[in-house]
Amino acid sequence: MNQLVQLLQEKFNLDEDTARQIIETIAGFAKERVPENLQGLVDKALNGEDIGPDSLGGMGSILGSFFKK
């Protein structure tokens, strides 16, 4: 998540706390809309972890593509 925090800080001239609050709000929003067994993948994506195509029977690649540039 630190990488995403830095990106928000640089792109929008935000302080660290504000950037983290934005990310936490978006993460909560996304996790409310996916099945419980996929919520961990949202956290992984936001933390910059690779979500490979084998994650949860291919759902990882779908979520992974959502969070890629």
Contact map, one row per residue, 1 for C-alpha under 8 A:
111110000000000000000000000000000000000000000111000000000000000000000
111111000000000000000000000000000000000000000010000000000000000000000
111111100000000000000000000000000000000000000011000000000000000000000
111111110000000000000010000000000000000000000111000000000000000000000
111111111000000100110010000000000000000000000000000000000000000000000
011111111100000100000000000000000000000000000000000000000000000000000
001111111110000000000000000000000000000000000000000000000000000000000
000111111111110000100000000000000000000000000000000000000000000000000
000011111111111100100000000000000000000000000000000000000000000000000
000001111111110000000000000000000000000000000000000000000000000000000
000000111111100000000000000000000000000000000000000000000000000000000
000000011111110000000000000000000000000000000000000000000000000000000
000000011111111000000000000000000000000000000000000000000000000000000
000000011101111101100000000000000000000000000000000000000000000000000
000000001000111111100000000000000000000000000000000000000000000000000
000011001000011111110000000000000000000000000000000000000000000000000
000000000000001111111000000000000000000000000000000000000000000000000
000000000000011111111100000000000000000000000000000000000000000000000
000010011000011111111110000000000000000000000000000000000000000000000
000010000000000111111111000000000000000000000000000000000000000000000
000000000000000011111111100000000000000000000000000000000000000000000
000000000000000001111111110000000000000000000000000000000000000000000
000110000000000000111111111000000000000000000000000000000000000000000
000000000000000000011111111100000000000000000000000000000000000000000
000000000000000000001111111110000000000000000000000000000000000000000
000000000000000000000111111111000000000000000000000000000000000000000
000000000000000000000011111111100000000001100100000000000000000000000
000000000000000000000001111111110000000000000000000000000000000000000
000000000000000000000000111111111000000000000000000000000000000000000
000000000000000000000000011111111100000001000000000000000000000000000
000000000000000000000000001111111111011001000000000000000000000000000
000000000000000000000000000111111110000000000000000000000000000000000
000000000000000000000000000011111110000000000000000000000000000000000
000000000000000000000000000001111111011000000000000000000000000000000
000000000000000000000000000000111111111000000000000000000000000000000
000000000000000000000000000000100111111000000000000000000000000000000
000000000000000000000000000000000011111100000000000000000000000000000
000000000000000000000000000000100111111111000000000000010000000000000
000000000000000000000000000000100111111111100000000000000000000000000
000000000000000000000000000000000000111111110000000000000000000000000
000000000000000000000000000000000000011111111000001000000001001000000
000000000000000000000000001001100000011111111100000000000000001000000
000000000000000000000000001000000000001111111110000000000000000000000
000000000000000000000000000000000000000111111111111000000000000000000
000000000000000000000000000000000000000011111111111000000000001100100
100100000000000000000000001000000000000001111111100000000000000000100
111100000000000000000000000000000000000000111111100000000000000000000
101100000000000000000000000000000000000000011111110000000000000000000
000000000000000000000000000000000000000000011111111000000000000000000
000000000000000000000000000000000000000000011001111100000000000100000
000000000000000000000000000000000000000010011000111110100001101100000
000000000000000000000000000000000000000000000000011111100101100100000
000000000000000000000000000000000000000000000000001111101111110000000
000000000000000000000000000000000000000000000000000111111111100000000
000000000000000000000000000000000000000000000000001111111111100000000
000000000000000000000000000000000000010000000000000001111111000000000
000000000000000000000000000000000000000000000000000011111111000000000
000000000000000000000000000000000000000000000000000111111111110000000
000000000000000000000000000000000000000000000000000011111111111000000
000000000000000000000000000000000000000010000000001111111111111100000
000000000000000000000000000000000000000000000000001111100111111110000
000000000000000000000000000000000000000000000000000010000111111111000
000000000000000000000000000000000000000011001000001000000011111111100
000000000000000000000000000000000000000000001000011100000001111111110
000000000000000000000000000000000000000000000000000000000000111111110
000000000000000000000000000000000000000000000000000000000000011111110
000000000000000000000000000000000000000000001100000000000000001111111
000000000000000000000000000000000000000000000000000000000000000111111
000000000000000000000000000000000000000000000000000000000000000000111
